[in-house]
């Protein structure tokens, strides 16, 4: 009997400021011991009112 093979892809949309992309990437890598590799997809410029 062969050993089980596991694999899946989880995707979700996350909007962050441009300056936060690299720190987020580093946090994900550190928290997952390098198992997660975020992929930057579509970029949008959104005007959000300051509170």
N, C-alpha and C positions, 0 to 999 in steps of 0.2 A: 504494500500500500504506500502510495506517495504521500509525502508530507503536505499538509494544506498550504495553499498559496493565498495570501491575503493582499488585497489591494483595492484602493478606492480613491476617489478624488472628491474632496469637499470644496465647494466654491461658495463664496458669499461676497456681497458688495460691502465695502467699507470706505467711507469718505473721510479723508483726513487732509489737513493742510499740507501743502507741498513740503514744508520744512519738517513735518513729522514722519515722512515716509521712511527715511533712513533709520531714525531711532526705533520706529515700529518694527522694521525689518530686523534690526539687531535684537530687540526684545523677543520677537518670535523665535529667532534662531537660538537664543540663549535659553528660553523657556522650554523648547522642544529638543534640546541637545542636537540641533541641526537637522532634525527630521522634517521640519516645515520650511518650505521655500516659497515665500509670497511672490506672486506675479503681479506686477503693476500693469493694469490694463488701460482702460479708457481714462482720459483726464478731462475734467470739466472745470470751468471757471464759474463759480457761483457767488452771487452777491448776497451776503448774509448780513442783516442788520446787527450792529453791535448792541449788546444789552447794557 
